[in-house]
Amino acid sequence: MIGLGIGVVVLLAILALLVVLVGWGILTYNSLVNLRNQLQNAWAQIDVQLKRRYDLIPNLVEVVKDYMQYEQEVLTKVTEARAAAVSAQGPAAQARAENALTGALRQLFAVVENYPQLKANENVMRLQEELTGTENRIAFARQFYNDSVMRFNTRLQTFPTNIIAGLLGFTAQEFFETDEAEREPVKVDLR
């Protein structure tokens, strides 16, 4: 009778351990799904701001092209960079394309500075302000996305969650990173 009691206790202990392990697995899975969904939402926020940026650029190019007859190369670069950014897939490719587009827009704004009638044009000023505001929103969205990637990747790499993540096919995500050229200090020429 004592042997039967020990067997029941062992069986109950094993059953309790299984319940705890299954519960932990479910909680871990749910937290990974929550983080993945947060990450997807963060990417969607970047996408919304990029679409806004893409919609503003053709308007800006259209307004300035009549004034900038000798600067067609700059306008072509902006248009090509925008097309590349629109078609980029994934965070790494998107980041490279966006950095190229930012560089092309900086070039365009520098050229606009050489045309007093453009600097004074109300449409150009409004579009520049809208693009600047959009750039700020993109920067915040990128920061939120990268924070979400960090939380997700950290959770994936932390023991014992990494076991569940590996078994269920969760994989680390890419950061939306800045180009090496973007990290260089801005050169100021005050001649």
Buried (B, 14 or more C-beta within 10 A) or exposed (E): EEEEEEEEEEEEEEEEEEEEEEEEBEEBBEEBEEBBEBBEEBBEBBEEBBEBBBEBBEBBBEBBEEBBEEBEEBBEBBBEBBEBBBEBEEBEBBBBBBBBBBBBBEBBBEBBEEBEEBEEBEEBEBBBEBBEEBEEBBEEBBEBBBBBBEEBBEBBEEEEBBEBBEEEEBEEBBBBBBBEEEEEEEEEEEE
